[in-house]
Structure formats: C-alpha cells, structure tokens
Amino acid sequence: MDHVNLAEAKAHLSDLVARAEAGEAIQISRRGKPVVQLSTIARARKPITLDALRAVTDTLPRSSAPADDVVRAMRDEARY
C-alpha cells in the first residue's frame, strides 16, 4: 500500500485515482496520520445467459470469408 500526504494527493489526484482503479490501495495522510484510503469499488457483474448471448450473436452478419478478412473490411469501411 502506498502512502501520500494530502498536498501530494491534491496535486496528483487523477494519477492516484487511476492507480486505485488499477487495484492499488493508497492511503492519504494529514500531518503524518492516515485519514483516507483510496481503493476500487467492487462492482457487481451481471451474469450473461446463454439465450442473451445467442440473441446478440444471431444478429451478427454471417460470412464465408475468414475472420481476418471480415475485420479488415470493417476497419477499412470505417476509414471512409
């Protein structure tokens, strides 16, 4: 766990938040005493049902071309 003082936290808040999002816990101290800890918030993940996955994949275009060709064509279409 990393420790930073309040002045440093104010100056580098965006960086500290990014580090906390990446999983690092960071303690912020005032006058040498820890007062706050930055850490990620556990988000509940919604399970995906097989029926919902099939519904999405059934709407995708079917192609006999290799996947690389399909991706390349989609990329090239987006450039114009």
ChimeraX attribute file (.defattr): number of C-alpha atoms within 10 A of each C-alpha:
attribute: neighborCount
match mode: 1-to-1
recipient: residues
	/A:1	7
	/A:2	11
	/A:3	14
	/A:4	17
	/A:5	16
	/A:6	19
	/A:7	12
	/A:8	12
	/A:9	18
	/A:10	12
	/A:11	10
	/A:12	12
	/A:13	13
	/A:14	11
	/A:15	11
	/A:16	21
	/A:17	18
	/A:18	13
	/A:19	16
	/A:20	17
	/A:21	14
	/A:22	11
	/A:23	13
	/A:24	15
	/A:25	17
	/A:26	19
	/A:27	18
	/A:28	20
	/A:29	18
	/A:30	12
	/A:31	8
	/A:32	11
	/A:33	10
	/A:34	14
	/A:35	12
	/A:36	12
	/A:37	15
	/A:38	17
	/A:39	18
	/A:40	15
	/A:41	9
	/A:42	6
	/A:43	6
	/A:44	6
	/A:45	6
	/A:46	6
	/A:47	6
	/A:48	8
	/A:49	8
	/A:50	8
	/A:51	9
	/A:52	10
	/A:53	10
	/A:54	10
	/A:55	10
	/A:56	9
	/A:57	11
	/A:58	10
	/A:59	8
	/A:60	8
	/A:61	7
	/A:62	9
	/A:63	9
	/A:64	7
	/A:65	8
	/A:66	8
	/A:67	10
	/A:68	9
	/A:69	12
	/A:70	15
	/A:71	11
	/A:72	10
	/A:73	11
	/A:74	11
	/A:75	11
	/A:76	10
	/A:77	9
	/A:78	7
	/A:79	6
	/A:80	5
